[in-house]
């Protein structure tokens, strides 16, 4: 009886072993302009279309580089403006966590109900809506991105228990994969004001945010100026009719090293 002998090259062995075991690397994903356009055109977000001109979703998603298959946490998502977009971009292989700390959720139960309904919609089946008991965030898996829009300034305020933003930044750092990104969009306060105006004007000094996030171990990865408005005096509350919907906002991208 003849014996059959199989000879494997080093390359073949490597290919055979690829993907075996917990140490296998995830496949590399790329930003997808078609996925972004599909998300922007989603008929399920018809109620939000009018806000696109001022909120600049296409420009900010390109800046953030959210990709199909990503796992993203939308922190304090409001009525789901960004959540819906994220859901269609990351697709069935991705996940979107829409999360409120309980102290904030108590003031936003209508929004929480809306997002729970959205989670139950099979068209948005990759959304998980959560109310977490403390401002110390948690996630059931490592994430590619954490996104917060117009809510970083809320953390030190009374209704949030005067939480040090360092608590948020540390939690985000721990939740992200190496190379993961933290996107912070917020209403700008006067330069040098630090956290002085968070309670009264609902604004925060961009430089203070950058210093705090970098102190948690993040690298600054860039900024977008698409939401800047030089006509905003930076000294009036964001809900004042003179500026509401036209505030000057900063958009920062931070990256976890690795």
MIZA-521254 format. One record per residue: residue in one letter; z negated, y, x negated of N, C-alpha, C in turn. Coordinates in Angstrom, 1 decimal. Last residue first. Layout:
N
("a", (Z, Y, X), (Z, Y, X), (Z, Y, X));
...
END
This chain:
258
("x", (-20.5, 52.0, 2.2), (-20.3, 50.6, 2.2), (-18.9, 50.2, 2.5));
("x", (-22.4, 54.5, 4.1), (-21.7, 54.0, 2.9), (-21.6, 52.5, 2.9));
("x", (-21.4, 55.8, 7.2), (-22.4, 54.9, 6.5), (-21.8, 54.4, 5.3));
("x", (-20.2, 59.0, 7.7), (-19.9, 57.6, 7.5), (-21.1, 57.0, 6.8));
("x", (-19.6, 61.6, 10.2), (-20.4, 61.0, 9.1), (-20.1, 59.5, 8.9));
("x", (-18.0, 64.3, 11.4), (-17.9, 62.9, 11.2), (-18.7, 62.5, 10.0));
("x", (-18.5, 66.9, 13.9), (-18.7, 66.4, 12.5), (-18.5, 64.8, 12.5));
("x", (-17.5, 69.6, 15.5), (-17.3, 68.2, 15.6), (-17.4, 67.7, 14.1));
("x", (-18.9, 72.4, 17.3), (-18.5, 71.8, 16.0), (-18.4, 70.3, 16.3));
("x", (-17.9, 74.9, 19.6), (-18.5, 73.7, 19.3), (-18.0, 73.2, 17.9));
("x", (-18.3, 77.7, 21.5), (-17.8, 77.3, 20.2), (-18.6, 76.0, 19.8));
("x", (-17.7, 77.5, 25.1), (-18.6, 77.6, 23.9), (-17.9, 77.2, 22.6));
("x", (-16.5, 77.4, 27.5), (-15.8, 78.0, 26.4), (-16.6, 78.2, 25.2));
("x", (-18.2, 76.4, 29.4), (-16.9, 75.8, 29.3), (-16.0, 76.3, 28.2));
("x", (-19.7, 79.6, 29.7), (-19.7, 78.1, 30.1), (-18.3, 77.6, 30.1));
("x", (-19.8, 82.3, 29.2), (-19.3, 81.4, 28.2), (-19.2, 79.9, 28.6));
("x", (-20.7, 83.6, 31.5), (-19.8, 84.4, 30.5), (-19.2, 83.5, 29.5));
("x", (-22.4, 82.0, 32.8), (-21.1, 82.0, 33.3), (-20.1, 82.8, 32.3));
("x", (-24.5, 80.0, 30.7), (-24.2, 81.4, 31.1), (-22.7, 81.4, 31.6));
("x", (-24.9, 77.6, 29.5), (-24.6, 77.6, 30.9), (-24.4, 79.0, 31.5));
("x", (-25.6, 78.2, 26.9), (-24.3, 77.6, 27.1), (-23.9, 77.5, 28.6));
("x", (-27.1, 81.4, 26.4), (-27.1, 80.0, 26.8), (-25.8, 79.5, 27.1));
("x", (-26.0, 83.3, 23.5), (-26.3, 83.2, 24.9), (-26.3, 81.7, 25.3));
("x", (-25.1, 83.5, 20.9), (-26.4, 84.0, 21.2), (-26.8, 83.9, 22.6));
("x", (-22.5, 83.1, 20.2), (-23.5, 82.1, 19.7), (-24.9, 82.5, 20.1));
("x", (-20.3, 84.5, 21.1), (-21.3, 85.2, 20.3), (-22.4, 84.3, 19.7));
("x", (-17.1, 83.3, 21.0), (-18.4, 83.0, 21.4), (-19.4, 83.7, 20.5));
("x", (-14.6, 83.8, 19.8), (-15.1, 84.8, 20.8), (-16.5, 84.5, 21.3));
("x", (-14.0, 81.6, 18.3), (-14.5, 82.7, 17.6), (-15.0, 83.8, 18.5));
("x", (-14.5, 78.4, 19.0), (-14.1, 79.6, 19.7), (-14.7, 80.8, 19.1));
("x", (-13.7, 75.0, 18.2), (-14.2, 76.3, 17.8), (-13.7, 77.4, 18.7));
("x", (-12.6, 72.6, 18.7), (-13.4, 73.1, 19.7), (-14.1, 74.5, 19.4));
("x", (-11.2, 71.9, 16.4), (-10.4, 72.1, 17.6), (-11.2, 72.7, 18.8));
("x", (-12.1, 71.4, 13.8), (-12.4, 72.8, 14.4), (-11.6, 73.0, 15.7));
("x", (-13.8, 68.7, 12.5), (-12.6, 69.2, 13.2), (-13.0, 70.5, 13.9));
("x", (-14.8, 67.4, 9.3), (-15.0, 68.1, 10.5), (-13.7, 68.5, 11.2));
("x", (-16.1, 64.7, 7.1), (-15.2, 65.7, 7.6), (-15.6, 66.4, 8.9));
("x", (-18.1, 63.1, 6.3), (-16.7, 62.6, 6.2), (-15.7, 63.5, 6.8));
("x", (-21.1, 62.8, 4.5), (-20.3, 63.7, 5.4), (-18.8, 63.3, 5.2));
("x", (-22.9, 59.8, 4.6), (-22.0, 60.7, 3.8), (-21.2, 61.5, 4.8));
("x", (-26.3, 59.1, 5.4), (-24.9, 59.2, 5.7), (-24.2, 60.1, 4.7));
("x", (-29.1, 59.1, 5.0), (-28.3, 58.3, 4.2), (-26.8, 58.3, 4.4));
("x", (-30.5, 61.0, 6.3), (-30.7, 59.6, 6.8), (-29.9, 58.6, 6.0));
("x", (-29.6, 63.4, 5.4), (-30.9, 62.9, 4.9), (-31.2, 61.5, 5.3));
("x", (-27.3, 63.7, 6.9), (-27.1, 63.3, 5.5), (-28.5, 62.8, 4.9));
("x", (-28.5, 64.7, 9.2), (-27.8, 63.4, 9.2), (-27.6, 62.9, 7.8));
("x", (-29.7, 67.1, 8.3), (-30.5, 66.1, 8.9), (-29.8, 64.7, 8.8));
("x", (-27.5, 68.6, 7.4), (-28.6, 68.3, 6.5), (-29.4, 67.1, 7.0));
("x", (-26.0, 68.8, 9.8), (-25.4, 68.1, 8.6), (-26.5, 67.7, 7.7));
("x", (-27.7, 70.3, 11.4), (-27.3, 68.9, 11.8), (-26.8, 68.1, 10.6));
("x", (-27.8, 72.7, 10.0), (-29.0, 71.9, 10.2), (-28.7, 70.4, 10.6));
("x", (-25.2, 73.5, 10.3), (-25.7, 73.2, 9.0), (-27.0, 72.4, 9.0));
("x", (-25.0, 74.1, 13.1), (-24.3, 73.0, 12.5), (-24.8, 72.6, 11.1));
("x", (-27.7, 74.8, 15.1), (-27.0, 75.2, 13.9), (-26.3, 74.0, 13.2));
("x", (-27.3, 74.4, 18.6), (-27.9, 73.9, 17.3), (-27.1, 74.4, 16.2));
("x", (-28.2, 75.1, 22.0), (-27.4, 75.2, 20.9), (-28.1, 74.7, 19.6));
("x", (-29.6, 75.8, 24.3), (-28.9, 74.5, 24.2), (-27.9, 74.5, 23.2));
("x", (-31.2, 78.0, 24.4), (-29.8, 78.2, 24.5), (-29.0, 76.9, 24.6));
("x", (-33.8, 76.8, 24.4), (-33.5, 78.0, 25.2), (-32.0, 78.2, 25.4));
("x", (-33.9, 74.5, 22.8), (-34.5, 74.5, 24.1), (-34.0, 75.7, 25.0));
("x", (-32.5, 75.2, 20.5), (-32.1, 74.0, 21.2), (-32.7, 74.0, 22.6));
("x", (-32.8, 77.2, 18.7), (-32.3, 77.6, 20.0), (-32.0, 76.3, 20.9));
("x", (-33.9, 76.3, 16.2), (-34.6, 77.3, 17.0), (-34.1, 77.4, 18.4));
("x", (-33.0, 74.7, 14.3), (-33.2, 74.0, 15.6), (-33.9, 75.0, 16.6));
("x", (-31.2, 77.0, 12.5), (-31.8, 75.7, 12.5), (-31.8, 75.1, 13.9));
("x", (-30.1, 79.5, 12.0), (-31.0, 79.3, 13.1), (-31.7, 78.0, 13.2));
("x", (-28.0, 79.6, 10.2), (-29.4, 79.9, 9.7), (-30.5, 79.7, 10.8));
("x", (-25.6, 80.7, 12.4), (-25.9, 80.2, 11.1), (-27.3, 80.6, 10.7));
("x", (-26.2, 80.2, 15.9), (-26.0, 81.1, 14.8), (-26.3, 80.4, 13.5));
("x", (-24.9, 77.1, 17.3), (-25.9, 78.2, 17.2), (-25.5, 79.1, 16.0));
("x", (-22.5, 75.2, 19.0), (-22.9, 75.9, 17.8), (-23.9, 77.0, 18.1));
("x", (-22.8, 72.2, 20.8), (-22.6, 73.7, 20.9), (-23.2, 74.4, 19.6));
("x", (-21.3, 69.3, 19.2), (-22.4, 70.0, 19.9), (-22.0, 71.5, 19.9));
("x", (-20.8, 66.0, 18.2), (-20.2, 67.2, 18.7), (-21.3, 68.0, 19.5));
("x", (-20.8, 63.6, 15.8), (-21.7, 64.5, 16.5), (-20.9, 65.7, 16.9));
("x", (-20.3, 60.2, 15.0), (-19.6, 61.5, 15.5), (-20.6, 62.3, 16.2));
("x", (-20.5, 58.0, 12.5), (-21.3, 58.7, 13.5), (-20.7, 60.0, 13.8));
("x", (-19.0, 54.9, 11.5), (-19.0, 56.3, 11.6), (-19.9, 56.8, 12.8));
("x", (-19.2, 52.3, 9.0), (-19.2, 52.8, 10.3), (-19.4, 54.3, 10.4));
("x", (-19.7, 51.4, 6.4), (-18.4, 52.0, 6.7), (-18.3, 52.6, 8.1));
("x", (-21.7, 48.8, 7.6), (-21.2, 49.6, 6.4), (-19.8, 50.1, 6.7));
("x", (-22.3, 49.3, 11.1), (-21.8, 48.5, 10.0), (-21.6, 49.3, 8.8));
("x", (-25.2, 50.9, 12.6), (-23.8, 50.8, 12.2), (-23.5, 49.8, 11.1));
("x", (-27.9, 50.8, 13.1), (-27.0, 50.2, 14.1), (-25.6, 50.0, 13.5));
("x", (-29.0, 52.4, 11.1), (-29.3, 51.0, 11.1), (-28.4, 50.2, 12.0));
("x", (-28.1, 54.9, 11.8), (-27.7, 54.4, 10.5), (-27.9, 52.9, 10.5));
("x", (-29.4, 55.3, 14.2), (-27.9, 55.2, 14.2), (-27.5, 54.5, 12.9));
("x", (-32.0, 55.5, 13.4), (-31.6, 54.4, 14.3), (-30.1, 54.2, 14.2));
("x", (-31.9, 57.8, 11.9), (-32.3, 56.6, 11.2), (-31.8, 55.4, 12.1));
("x", (-31.2, 59.7, 13.8), (-30.3, 59.5, 12.7), (-30.6, 58.2, 12.0));
("x", (-33.5, 59.6, 15.6), (-32.1, 59.3, 16.0), (-31.3, 58.9, 14.9));
("x", (-35.4, 60.6, 13.8), (-35.6, 59.3, 14.4), (-34.3, 58.8, 15.0));
("x", (-34.5, 63.1, 13.1), (-34.5, 62.1, 12.1), (-34.7, 60.7, 12.7));
("x", (-35.1, 64.7, 15.3), (-33.7, 64.1, 15.2), (-33.6, 63.0, 14.1));
("x", (-38.1, 64.1, 16.8), (-37.5, 64.5, 15.6), (-36.1, 63.9, 15.5));
("x", (-38.7, 64.8, 20.2), (-38.3, 63.8, 19.2), (-37.7, 64.4, 18.0));
("x", (-40.0, 66.0, 22.5), (-40.0, 66.6, 21.2), (-39.7, 65.7, 20.0));
("x", (-39.5, 64.6, 24.8), (-40.8, 64.3, 24.1), (-40.8, 65.0, 22.7));
("x", (-37.4, 65.5, 26.2), (-37.2, 64.3, 25.4), (-38.4, 64.0, 24.5));
("x", (-38.4, 67.8, 27.3), (-38.1, 66.7, 28.2), (-37.8, 65.4, 27.5));
("x", (-38.6, 69.5, 24.9), (-39.8, 69.0, 25.6), (-39.5, 67.8, 26.5));
("x", (-36.2, 68.7, 22.2), (-36.7, 69.5, 23.4), (-37.8, 68.7, 24.1));
("x", (-35.0, 67.3, 20.1), (-36.3, 68.0, 19.9), (-36.9, 68.7, 21.1));
("x", (-32.6, 66.3, 21.5), (-33.7, 65.4, 21.0), (-35.0, 66.2, 20.7));
("x", (-30.6, 68.0, 22.2), (-31.6, 67.7, 23.2), (-32.8, 67.0, 22.6));
("x", (-28.6, 68.2, 20.3), (-29.6, 69.3, 20.4), (-30.7, 69.0, 21.4));
("x", (-27.0, 66.1, 20.8), (-27.8, 66.0, 19.7), (-29.0, 67.0, 19.8));
("x", (-25.2, 66.5, 22.9), (-26.6, 66.0, 23.2), (-27.5, 65.9, 22.0));
("x", (-22.5, 66.9, 22.7), (-23.3, 67.9, 23.4), (-24.7, 67.5, 23.7));
("x", (-21.8, 63.6, 22.3), (-21.2, 64.9, 22.5), (-22.1, 65.8, 23.3));
("x", (-21.9, 61.0, 20.0), (-22.7, 61.8, 20.9), (-22.1, 63.2, 21.0));
("x", (-21.2, 57.8, 19.0), (-20.6, 59.0, 19.4), (-21.6, 59.8, 20.3));
("x", (-20.9, 55.4, 16.5), (-21.8, 56.0, 17.5), (-21.3, 57.4, 17.7));
("x", (-19.0, 52.5, 15.5), (-19.1, 54.0, 15.8), (-20.2, 54.3, 16.8));
("x", (-19.3, 49.9, 15.1), (-18.3, 50.6, 14.3), (-18.5, 52.1, 14.4));
("x", (-22.4, 48.0, 15.0), (-21.4, 48.9, 15.7), (-20.5, 49.5, 14.6));
("x", (-24.0, 44.9, 15.5), (-23.6, 46.0, 14.6), (-22.4, 46.7, 15.2));
("x", (-25.7, 44.4, 18.7), (-24.8, 44.0, 17.6), (-24.5, 45.2, 16.7));
("x", (-27.3, 45.5, 20.5), (-27.4, 44.1, 20.4), (-26.5, 43.5, 19.3));
("x", (-29.1, 48.4, 19.5), (-27.9, 47.8, 19.9), (-28.0, 46.3, 19.7));
("x", (-31.3, 51.3, 20.1), (-31.1, 49.9, 19.6), (-29.7, 49.4, 20.1));
("x", (-33.0, 54.4, 19.4), (-31.9, 53.6, 19.9), (-31.9, 52.2, 19.3));
("x", (-35.7, 55.9, 20.4), (-35.3, 55.1, 19.2), (-34.3, 54.1, 19.7));
("x", (-36.6, 57.0, 22.8), (-35.5, 57.7, 22.1), (-35.0, 56.9, 20.8));
("x", (-37.1, 54.1, 25.0), (-37.6, 55.1, 24.0), (-36.4, 55.8, 23.4));
("x", (-35.9, 52.3, 26.7), (-37.2, 52.8, 27.1), (-37.6, 54.0, 26.1));
("x", (-32.5, 52.8, 27.8), (-33.4, 52.3, 26.8), (-34.8, 53.0, 26.9));
("x", (-30.1, 51.8, 30.0), (-31.2, 52.8, 29.9), (-32.3, 52.2, 29.0));
("x", (-26.7, 51.0, 29.7), (-28.1, 50.7, 29.4), (-28.9, 52.0, 29.5));
("x", (-23.7, 49.3, 30.4), (-24.5, 50.5, 30.6), (-26.0, 50.2, 30.5));
("x", (-20.9, 48.3, 28.7), (-22.2, 47.9, 29.0), (-23.1, 49.1, 29.2));
("x", (-17.4, 47.7, 29.2), (-18.5, 48.7, 29.2), (-19.8, 48.0, 29.5));
("x", (-15.4, 46.0, 29.6), (-16.0, 46.0, 28.2), (-17.1, 47.0, 28.1));
("x", (-14.2, 46.3, 32.1), (-15.2, 45.2, 31.9), (-15.8, 45.1, 30.5));
("x", (-12.7, 48.0, 33.6), (-13.5, 48.5, 32.5), (-14.6, 47.5, 32.1));
("x", (-11.6, 46.6, 35.6), (-10.7, 47.4, 34.8), (-11.4, 48.0, 33.6));
("x", (-13.8, 45.6, 37.0), (-13.1, 44.7, 36.1), (-12.1, 45.4, 35.2));
("x", (-16.7, 47.4, 37.3), (-15.3, 47.4, 37.6), (-14.5, 46.5, 36.6));
("x", (-19.2, 47.5, 36.4), (-18.9, 46.4, 37.3), (-17.5, 46.3, 37.7));
("x", (-19.2, 49.8, 34.9), (-19.4, 48.6, 34.2), (-19.0, 47.4, 35.1));
("x", (-19.1, 51.7, 37.0), (-17.9, 51.5, 36.1), (-18.0, 50.2, 35.4));
("x", (-21.6, 51.4, 38.1), (-20.5, 51.1, 38.9), (-19.3, 50.8, 38.0));
("x", (-23.0, 52.5, 35.9), (-23.2, 51.1, 36.3), (-22.1, 50.6, 37.2));
("x", (-22.0, 55.1, 35.9), (-21.6, 54.2, 34.8), (-21.9, 52.8, 35.1));
("x", (-23.2, 56.0, 38.3), (-21.8, 56.0, 38.1), (-21.3, 55.1, 37.1));
("x", (-25.9, 55.8, 37.7), (-25.4, 55.0, 38.8), (-23.8, 54.9, 38.7));
("x", (-26.1, 57.7, 35.7), (-26.4, 56.3, 35.4), (-25.8, 55.4, 36.4));
("x", (-25.6, 60.0, 37.2), (-24.6, 59.6, 36.1), (-24.9, 58.1, 35.8));
("x", (-27.9, 60.0, 38.8), (-26.5, 60.0, 39.4), (-25.5, 59.5, 38.4));
("x", (-29.9, 60.3, 37.0), (-29.8, 59.0, 37.7), (-28.4, 58.9, 38.4));
("x", (-30.8, 62.2, 35.1), (-29.4, 61.9, 35.2), (-29.1, 60.6, 36.0));
("x", (-33.4, 62.3, 34.5), (-32.8, 63.6, 35.0), (-31.3, 63.4, 35.3));
("x", (-34.0, 59.8, 33.5), (-34.7, 60.3, 34.7), (-34.1, 61.5, 35.3));
("x", (-32.5, 59.8, 31.1), (-31.9, 59.1, 32.3), (-32.7, 59.5, 33.6));
("x", (-34.2, 60.9, 29.3), (-33.0, 61.7, 29.7), (-32.5, 61.1, 31.0));
("x", (-36.1, 58.9, 29.0), (-36.6, 60.3, 29.3), (-35.4, 61.2, 29.8));
("x", (-34.6, 56.7, 28.2), (-35.2, 56.8, 29.6), (-35.6, 58.2, 30.0));
("x", (-31.5, 57.3, 26.6), (-33.0, 57.1, 26.5), (-33.6, 57.4, 27.9));
("x", (-28.5, 55.7, 27.6), (-29.4, 56.9, 27.8), (-30.8, 56.5, 27.3));
("x", (-25.2, 54.6, 26.8), (-26.7, 54.5, 26.6), (-27.4, 55.8, 26.9));
("x", (-22.7, 52.4, 26.9), (-23.1, 53.7, 27.5), (-24.6, 53.7, 27.6));
("x", (-20.9, 50.7, 24.6), (-22.2, 50.8, 25.2), (-22.5, 52.2, 25.6));
("x", (-18.0, 48.9, 24.6), (-18.5, 50.2, 24.7), (-19.9, 50.2, 25.4));
("x", (-16.1, 46.7, 22.6), (-17.2, 46.9, 23.5), (-17.6, 48.3, 23.4));
("x", (-13.0, 44.7, 22.2), (-14.0, 45.7, 21.8), (-15.1, 45.8, 22.8));
("x", (-11.1, 43.1, 23.2), (-11.8, 42.6, 22.0), (-12.9, 43.6, 21.6));
("x", (-10.0, 44.7, 25.2), (-10.8, 43.5, 25.6), (-11.5, 42.9, 24.4));
("x", (-10.3, 48.1, 24.0), (-9.6, 47.0, 24.6), (-10.5, 45.8, 24.8));
("x", (-10.5, 50.6, 22.8), (-11.1, 49.4, 22.1), (-10.6, 48.1, 22.7));
("x", (-9.2, 52.3, 24.7), (-8.8, 52.2, 23.3), (-9.3, 50.9, 22.7));
("x", (-10.6, 52.0, 27.1), (-9.1, 51.6, 27.1), (-8.6, 51.5, 25.6));
("x", (-13.1, 52.8, 26.4), (-12.9, 51.5, 27.0), (-11.5, 51.1, 26.8));
("x", (-12.8, 55.5, 25.6), (-13.2, 54.5, 24.7), (-12.9, 53.1, 25.1));
("x", (-12.3, 56.6, 28.2), (-11.3, 56.7, 27.1), (-11.6, 55.6, 26.1));
("x", (-14.7, 56.2, 29.5), (-13.5, 55.6, 30.0), (-12.4, 55.6, 28.9));
("x", (-16.5, 57.7, 27.8), (-16.7, 56.2, 28.0), (-15.4, 55.6, 28.5));
("x", (-15.9, 60.4, 28.1), (-15.5, 59.7, 26.9), (-15.6, 58.2, 27.1));
("x", (-16.9, 60.6, 30.8), (-15.6, 61.2, 30.4), (-15.1, 60.5, 29.1));
("x", (-19.2, 59.7, 32.2), (-18.3, 58.8, 31.5), (-16.9, 59.3, 31.1));
("x", (-21.0, 61.6, 33.0), (-20.3, 60.8, 34.0), (-19.2, 59.9, 33.5));
("x", (-23.0, 61.1, 30.2), (-22.7, 61.9, 31.3), (-22.0, 61.1, 32.4));
("x", (-23.8, 59.6, 28.0), (-22.4, 59.7, 28.3), (-22.0, 60.5, 29.5));
("x", (-25.7, 59.1, 25.7), (-25.9, 60.1, 26.8), (-24.5, 60.5, 27.3));
("x", (-23.6, 57.8, 23.3), (-24.9, 58.2, 23.6), (-25.0, 59.4, 24.6));
("x", (-21.7, 55.1, 23.2), (-21.5, 56.5, 23.7), (-22.9, 56.9, 24.1));
("x", (-20.9, 53.0, 20.6), (-22.0, 53.4, 21.5), (-21.8, 54.9, 21.9));
("x", (-18.5, 50.5, 20.0), (-18.9, 51.9, 20.0), (-20.0, 52.1, 21.0));
("x", (-16.5, 48.3, 18.3), (-17.7, 48.4, 19.1), (-18.3, 49.8, 18.9));
("x", (-12.9, 47.9, 18.3), (-14.2, 48.5, 17.8), (-15.3, 48.3, 18.8));
("x", (-10.5, 47.0, 19.3), (-11.5, 46.0, 18.8), (-12.8, 46.6, 18.3));
("x", (-8.6, 49.9, 18.3), (-8.7, 48.7, 19.1), (-9.7, 47.6, 18.5));
("x", (-10.6, 52.6, 17.0), (-9.6, 51.6, 16.9), (-9.7, 50.5, 17.9));
("x", (-11.1, 56.0, 16.2), (-11.5, 54.9, 17.0), (-10.4, 53.9, 17.1));
("x", (-11.0, 58.3, 14.6), (-10.3, 57.1, 14.2), (-10.8, 55.9, 14.9));
("x", (-11.8, 60.9, 14.9), (-12.8, 59.9, 14.8), (-12.3, 58.6, 14.3));
("x", (-9.3, 62.3, 15.1), (-10.3, 62.6, 14.1), (-11.3, 61.5, 13.8));
("x", (-8.3, 61.0, 17.4), (-7.6, 60.9, 16.1), (-8.6, 61.2, 15.0));
("x", (-10.2, 62.0, 19.2), (-10.2, 60.5, 18.9), (-9.4, 60.3, 17.6));
("x", (-9.7, 64.7, 19.1), (-11.0, 64.3, 18.6), (-11.0, 62.7, 18.4));
("x", (-7.1, 64.9, 20.2), (-7.3, 65.4, 18.8), (-8.6, 64.8, 18.3));
("x", (-7.5, 63.8, 22.8), (-6.5, 63.2, 21.8), (-6.8, 63.6, 20.4));
("x", (-9.4, 65.5, 24.0), (-9.7, 64.1, 23.7), (-8.8, 63.5, 22.7));
("x", (-10.2, 68.4, 24.5), (-9.4, 67.9, 23.4), (-9.6, 66.4, 23.0));
("x", (-11.5, 69.9, 26.3), (-12.3, 68.9, 25.6), (-11.5, 68.3, 24.5));
("x", (-9.6, 71.7, 27.5), (-10.7, 72.3, 26.7), (-11.5, 71.2, 25.9));
("x", (-7.8, 69.9, 28.6), (-7.3, 71.1, 27.8), (-8.4, 71.7, 27.0));
("x", (-9.2, 68.0, 30.1), (-8.7, 67.7, 28.8), (-8.3, 68.8, 27.9));
("x", (-10.1, 68.6, 32.6), (-11.0, 69.0, 31.5), (-10.4, 68.7, 30.1));
("x", (-8.4, 67.5, 34.3), (-8.4, 68.9, 34.3), (-9.2, 69.4, 33.1));
("x", (-8.9, 64.7, 34.2), (-7.7, 65.3, 33.5), (-7.8, 66.8, 33.3));
("x", (-11.0, 63.5, 35.5), (-11.3, 64.2, 34.3), (-10.1, 64.9, 33.6));
("x", (-10.0, 62.1, 37.7), (-11.0, 63.2, 37.9), (-11.3, 64.0, 36.7));
("x", (-8.5, 60.1, 36.5), (-7.8, 61.3, 37.1), (-8.7, 62.4, 37.3));
("x", (-9.0, 57.8, 35.2), (-9.8, 59.0, 34.8), (-9.1, 60.3, 35.3));
("x", (-7.4, 55.8, 36.0), (-8.8, 55.7, 36.4), (-9.6, 56.9, 36.0));
("x", (-4.9, 56.1, 34.8), (-5.1, 56.7, 36.2), (-6.6, 56.7, 36.6));
("x", (-4.7, 56.9, 31.5), (-5.3, 56.0, 32.4), (-5.5, 56.6, 33.7));
("x", (-3.7, 58.5, 29.4), (-2.9, 58.4, 30.7), (-3.5, 57.5, 31.7));
("x", (-5.5, 58.0, 27.4), (-5.4, 59.4, 27.9), (-4.7, 59.3, 29.3));
("x", (-5.0, 55.3, 26.9), (-6.3, 55.7, 27.3), (-6.2, 57.1, 28.0));
("x", (-2.3, 55.4, 25.9), (-2.6, 54.7, 27.1), (-4.0, 55.1, 27.7));
("x", (-2.8, 56.9, 23.6), (-2.0, 57.5, 24.7), (-2.2, 56.8, 26.0));
("x", (-4.3, 55.1, 22.1), (-4.9, 56.4, 22.5), (-4.1, 57.0, 23.7));
("x", (-2.4, 53.1, 21.8), (-3.7, 52.8, 22.5), (-4.3, 54.1, 23.0));
("x", (-0.5, 54.4, 20.2), (-0.2, 53.9, 21.6), (-1.4, 53.6, 22.4));
("x", (-2.0, 54.9, 17.8), (-1.6, 56.0, 18.7), (-1.2, 55.6, 20.1));
("x", (-4.6, 53.2, 16.5), (-3.4, 53.0, 17.3), (-3.1, 54.2, 18.2));
("x", (-6.1, 52.4, 13.4), (-6.0, 53.4, 14.5), (-4.6, 53.2, 15.2));
("x", (-6.6, 49.0, 12.6), (-6.0, 50.3, 12.4), (-6.0, 51.1, 13.6));
("x", (-8.7, 46.5, 11.1), (-8.1, 47.1, 12.2), (-7.6, 48.5, 11.9));
("x", (-8.9, 43.4, 9.4), (-8.8, 44.9, 9.2), (-8.1, 45.4, 10.5));
("x", (-11.1, 40.9, 10.5), (-9.8, 41.3, 10.3), (-9.7, 42.9, 10.3));
("x", (-14.3, 40.4, 8.8), (-13.5, 40.7, 10.0), (-12.1, 41.2, 9.7));
("x", (-14.9, 37.8, 6.5), (-14.7, 39.2, 6.8), (-14.0, 39.4, 8.1));
("x", (-17.3, 35.2, 6.5), (-15.9, 35.6, 6.6), (-15.8, 37.0, 7.1));
("x", (-19.8, 34.2, 6.6), (-19.5, 35.3, 5.6), (-18.1, 35.8, 5.7));
("x", (-20.1, 32.2, 8.4), (-20.6, 33.5, 8.8), (-20.2, 34.6, 7.8));
("x", (-17.2, 30.0, 8.3), (-18.5, 30.4, 8.0), (-18.8, 31.8, 8.3));
("x", (-13.8, 30.6, 7.6), (-14.8, 29.6, 7.8), (-16.2, 30.2, 7.5));
("x", (-12.0, 32.5, 6.9), (-12.4, 32.5, 8.3), (-13.5, 31.5, 8.6));
("x", (-10.4, 30.5, 4.5), (-10.6, 31.9, 5.1), (-11.0, 31.7, 6.6));
("x", (-9.9, 28.0, 3.6), (-11.3, 28.4, 3.7), (-11.5, 29.7, 4.5));
("x", (-7.1, 28.0, 3.4), (-7.8, 27.0, 4.3), (-9.2, 27.4, 4.6));
("x", (-6.6, 30.0, 1.6), (-6.2, 30.2, 2.9), (-6.9, 29.2, 3.9));
("x", (-7.7, 28.8, -0.7), (-8.3, 30.0, -0.2), (-7.9, 30.3, 1.2));
("x", (-6.0, 26.6, -0.9), (-7.4, 26.4, -0.7), (-8.1, 27.6, -0.1));
("x", (-3.6, 28.0, -1.5), (-3.7, 27.2, -0.2), (-5.2, 26.9, 0.1));
("x", (-4.2, 29.1, -3.9), (-3.9, 30.0, -2.8), (-4.1, 29.2, -1.5));
("x", (-4.5, 26.8, -5.5), (-5.6, 27.7, -5.3), (-5.4, 28.6, -4.1));
("x", (-2.8, 24.1, -3.9), (-2.9, 25.2, -4.9), (-4.1, 26.0, -4.6));
("x", (-3.4, 20.7, -3.4), (-3.5, 22.0, -2.9), (-3.6, 23.1, -4.0));
("x", (-1.8, 17.7, -3.0), (-2.2, 18.7, -4.0), (-2.2, 20.1, -3.4));
("x", (-2.3, 14.5, -1.8), (-2.0, 15.9, -1.4), (-2.6, 16.8, -2.5));
("x", (-1.0, 11.4, -2.0), (-1.8, 12.4, -2.7), (-1.4, 13.8, -2.3));
("x", (-1.1, 8.3, -0.5), (-0.5, 9.6, -0.4), (-1.5, 10.6, -1.1));
("x", (-0.6, 5.1, -1.8), (-1.6, 6.1, -1.5), (-0.8, 7.5, -1.5));
("x", (0.9, 2.1, -0.6), (1.0, 3.3, -1.4), (0.0, 4.4, -0.9));
("x", (0.0, -1.2, -0.9), (0.0, 0.0, 0.0), (0.0, 1.2, -0.9));
END
